[in-house]
Amino acid sequence: MPMIRIKLGRWTAILLAAGAGLVCLPAQAQWGSIRGNNRAEPRGNSQGERMSRAPEVHAERGRNETRVEVPHEEHREVFSRPEVHEEHRGPSEWEHRRFDFDEDRRRGYFWSGIASGMLYNALPSGYVPITVGGSPYYYYDGAYYQREPSGYMAVTPPIGAVVPALPPGSEPVSTPQGVFYYGAGAFYVQQPQGFQVIPPPLGATVSYLPPGATQVYLRGMVYYQAAGVYFMPVMQGGVTVYTVVQP
Amino acid sequence: MKFLAWAGAVSLLAVTTDAQTVPRVDPQAERVLRAACQYLAEAPYFSINAEIWREHVNEEGEKVQFSRSMEMEIRRPNRLHAEIASPHSDRVFWYDGKSLTVLDRKQNVFSSVNMPATLDETIDTARDQFGIDFPMIDLAVSDPWTNAMAKVITGRYFGLAPAMGFNCHHLAFTQENIDWQIWVQDGPQPLIRKFIITHKNEPGVPEFTGLIREWDFNSRISANTFAFQAPPGAMKIQMHGDAAQPGEGVPRPTGATEPRSTR
């Protein structure tokens, strides 16, 4: 039976190393003034505390790739979906401080230019075929595609899909239910074989909206809606961030 | 008994010396910085037009620099107006001696919170309670010299160098948490033209840079400048504290997002 090798992304490697205490995750505590830097960090915001609370990664350590058996003749689901075993660790302090340049930063990622409904002649080089609920999809760097008669259409990340690495620029998100990850407009939970797309967890706060989100007004409040999910804007750290809510 | 008293005195001296390390600052560096700080402190109001750069080091170790234009008006002791903008982001801050309002022009949303009666207290409250970073706010504090020197270990003078088209005195200071450099215009007006903070303990050693194009100490600043007026259609949103955890104040998850079993 043929084997394919799927290299884990640098993010995954860093998370693995962080879980093992090998690397420092970016603390991003820098302030734009002497005064700001000289103030004592608020509760739990010291770099050391962040690092000590960095979420563990439940994956085999000491390897930088994983093997997944895939039948050659058909693209069945590449990754198994074992039960979620994310450990609840309480509120995490690992989330980085909000910066207004987060908006600029995400524009440098491949997925930032991809919106659901866009049609392409060909898939990007290096795509990964996956199957979710019996339907074939193609994944590359945070973007999901489905085959159409006239090409490949970018689609909303399908719930249940498991991908080998988080999309570039993903951010950890702590909720009362545990630590998740948000990248390219989708939420992920860690699995032994990768990261699984999950429904947006209520209460999760993220630094940007999913591509294609539109502003809506409900009962005198402003929200953003994307694929049936509502995000409430709040000001945090002097920048607008977005919390998943049920209005 | 005398021995114990003597030993105690020596211990106290050692602790005091350790805790209050005397900064080693080149006299020329001190003279230039004092002059710049005094000039600022004596200004009842001023405005600047600047550019700020922030470096971000990503997971790959790649360092990328992001820039913003910045305009700031200050009237001591309790007025501030600042706009920090780029084609992707545009935020405006108003402090009128009672409250701080932040407007996100791109999303047309704003948020206001009560603040203390002075700019110094407001800067600290905004930073500590709401995680708000006012870039280059060291220019606006009531005592810029004490503020700048609070944690300095060493200070050096590197002579004259060009910065923003002006001949400037180049100074460099070290602290435990950061290093910073400053370029002060030579001549009768000791204006700060360039400012760099090196976050030497952060992965990738990112830097913050401020470049001040224009200073204005003469034009009177209208009181309206510091009074927030909501733009048409702007919606008010909540301001979360910096220590607040995501999820506070929102409904408890249900269905597929129920808490998972723990191992």
HADDOCK unambig.tbl for C-alpha pairs under 7 A between the chains (distance, minus, plus):
assign (segid A and resid 10 and name CA) (segid B and resid 60 and name CA) 6.95 0.50 0.50
assign (segid A and resid 11 and name CA) (segid B and resid 59 and name CA) 6.57 0.50 0.50
assign (segid A and resid 26 and name CA) (segid B and resid 203 and name CA) 5.88 0.50 0.50
assign (segid A and resid 27 and name CA) (segid B and resid 202 and name CA) 6.68 0.50 0.50
assign (segid A and resid 30 and name CA) (segid B and resid 199 and name CA) 6.44 0.50 0.50
assign (segid A and resid 31 and name CA) (segid B and resid 133 and name CA) 6.20 0.50 0.50
assign (segid A and resid 32 and name CA) (segid B and resid 133 and name CA) 6.56 0.50 0.50
assign (segid A and resid 32 and name CA) (segid B and resid 134 and name CA) 6.66 0.50 0.50
assign (segid A and resid 32 and name CA) (segid B and resid 135 and name CA) 4.30 0.50 0.50
assign (segid A and resid 32 and name CA) (segid B and resid 136 and name CA) 5.94 0.50 0.50
assign (segid A and resid 32 and name CA) (segid B and resid 208 and name CA) 6.11 0.50 0.50
assign (segid A and resid 33 and name CA) (segid B and resid 135 and name CA) 5.55 0.50 0.50
assign (segid A and resid 33 and name CA) (segid B and resid 136 and name CA) 4.92 0.50 0.50
assign (segid A and resid 33 and name CA) (segid B and resid 137 and name CA) 6.00 0.50 0.50
assign (segid A and resid 33 and name CA) (segid B and resid 138 and name CA) 6.02 0.50 0.50
assign (segid A and resid 34 and name CA) (segid B and resid 138 and name CA) 6.50 0.50 0.50
assign (segid A and resid 34 and name CA) (segid B and resid 148 and name CA) 6.51 0.50 0.50
assign (segid A and resid 35 and name CA) (segid B and resid 138 and name CA) 6.31 0.50 0.50
assign (segid A and resid 35 and name CA) (segid B and resid 147 and name CA) 6.59 0.50 0.50
assign (segid A and resid 36 and name CA) (segid B and resid 127 and name CA) 6.95 0.50 0.50
assign (segid A and resid 36 and name CA) (segid B and resid 133 and name CA) 6.99 0.50 0.50
assign (segid A and resid 42 and name CA) (segid B and resid 128 and name CA) 6.25 0.50 0.50
assign (segid A and resid 43 and name CA) (segid B and resid 243 and name CA) 6.97 0.50 0.50
assign (segid A and resid 85 and name CA) (segid B and resid 262 and name CA) 6.74 0.50 0.50
assign (segid A and resid 85 and name CA) (segid B and resid 263 and name CA) 6.57 0.50 0.50
assign (segid A and resid 87 and name CA) (segid B and resid 262 and name CA) 5.21 0.50 0.50
assign (segid A and resid 87 and name CA) (segid B and resid 263 and name CA) 6.26 0.50 0.50
assign (segid A and resid 88 and name CA) (segid B and resid 262 and name CA) 6.15 0.50 0.50
assign (segid A and resid 91 and name CA) (segid B and resid 245 and name CA) 6.76 0.50 0.50
assign (segid A and resid 100 and name CA) (segid B and resid 89 and name CA) 6.81 0.50 0.50
assign (segid A and resid 101 and name CA) (segid B and resid 66 and name CA) 6.49 0.50 0.50
assign (segid A and resid 103 and name CA) (segid B and resid 88 and name CA) 6.69 0.50 0.50
assign (segid A and resid 104 and name CA) (segid B and resid 88 and name CA) 6.61 0.50 0.50
assign (segid A and resid 174 and name CA) (segid B and resid 246 and name CA) 6.68 0.50 0.50
assign (segid A and resid 175 and name CA) (segid B and resid 246 and name CA) 6.15 0.50 0.50
assign (segid A and resid 175 and name CA) (segid B and resid 247 and name CA) 5.92 0.50 0.50
assign (segid A and resid 176 and name CA) (segid B and resid 247 and name CA) 6.83 0.50 0.50
assign (segid A and resid 177 and name CA) (segid B and resid 259 and name CA) 4.76 0.50 0.50
assign (segid A and resid 177 and name CA) (segid B and resid 260 and name CA) 6.84 0.50 0.50
assign (segid A and resid 201 and name CA) (segid B and resid 253 and name CA) 6.78 0.50 0.50
assign (segid A and resid 201 and name CA) (segid B and resid 257 and name CA) 5.65 0.50 0.50
assign (segid A and resid 202 and name CA) (segid B and resid 252 and name CA) 6.92 0.50 0.50
assign (segid A and resid 202 and name CA) (segid B and resid 253 and name CA) 5.11 0.50 0.50
assign (segid A and resid 203 and name CA) (segid B and resid 246 and name CA) 6.15 0.50 0.50
assign (segid A and resid 203 and name CA) (segid B and resid 247 and name CA) 3.81 0.50 0.50
assign (segid A and resid 203 and name CA) (segid B and resid 250 and name CA) 5.83 0.50 0.50
assign (segid A and resid 204 and name CA) (segid B and resid 246 and name CA) 5.88 0.50 0.50
assign (segid A and resid 204 and name CA) (segid B and resid 247 and name CA) 5.91 0.50 0.50
assign (segid A and resid 205 and name CA) (segid B and resid 246 and name CA) 5.39 0.50 0.50
assign (segid A and resid 222 and name CA) (segid B and resid 235 and name CA) 6.84 0.50 0.50
assign (segid A and resid 233 and name CA) (segid B and resid 237 and name CA) 6.69 0.50 0.50
assign (segid A and resid 234 and name CA) (segid B and resid 237 and name CA) 5.63 0.50 0.50
assign (segid A and resid 234 and name CA) (segid B and resid 238 and name CA) 5.15 0.50 0.50
assign (segid A and resid 234 and name CA) (segid B and resid 239 and name CA) 5.87 0.50 0.50
assign (segid A and resid 234 and name CA) (segid B and resid 240 and name CA) 6.80 0.50 0.50
assign (segid A and resid 235 and name CA) (segid B and resid 111 and name CA) 6.70 0.50 0.50
assign (segid A and resid 235 and name CA) (segid B and resid 237 and name CA) 6.95 0.50 0.50
assign (segid A and resid 235 and name CA) (segid B and resid 238 and name CA) 6.08 0.50 0.50
assign (segid A and resid 235 and name CA) (segid B and resid 239 and name CA) 4.48 0.50 0.50
assign (segid A and resid 235 and name CA) (segid B and resid 240 and name CA) 5.95 0.50 0.50
assign (segid A and resid 236 and name CA) (segid B and resid 130 and name CA) 6.67 0.50 0.50
assign (segid A and resid 236 and name CA) (segid B and resid 239 and name CA) 6.00 0.50 0.50
assign (segid A and resid 236 and name CA) (segid B and resid 240 and name CA) 5.17 0.50 0.50
assign (segid A and resid 236 and name CA) (segid B and resid 241 and name CA) 6.66 0.50 0.50
assign (segid A and resid 236 and name CA) (segid B and resid 242 and name CA) 6.53 0.50 0.50
assign (segid A and resid 237 and name CA) (segid B and resid 130 and name CA) 5.52 0.50 0.50
assign (segid A and resid 237 and name CA) (segid B and resid 131 and name CA) 4.19 0.50 0.50
assign (segid A and resid 237 and name CA) (segid B and resid 132 and name CA) 4.57 0.50 0.50
assign (segid A and resid 237 and name CA) (segid B and resid 242 and name CA) 6.15 0.50 0.50
assign (segid A and resid 238 and name CA) (segid B and resid 102 and name CA) 6.73 0.50 0.50
assign (segid A and resid 238 and name CA) (segid B and resid 131 and name CA) 6.92 0.50 0.50
assign (segid A and resid 238 and name CA) (segid B and resid 132 and name CA) 4.90 0.50 0.50
assign (segid A and resid 240 and name CA) (segid B and resid 104 and name CA) 6.99 0.50 0.50
assign (segid A and resid 245 and name CA) (segid B and resid 250 and name CA) 6.55 0.50 0.50
assign (segid A and resid 245 and name CA) (segid B and resid 251 and name CA) 6.95 0.50 0.50
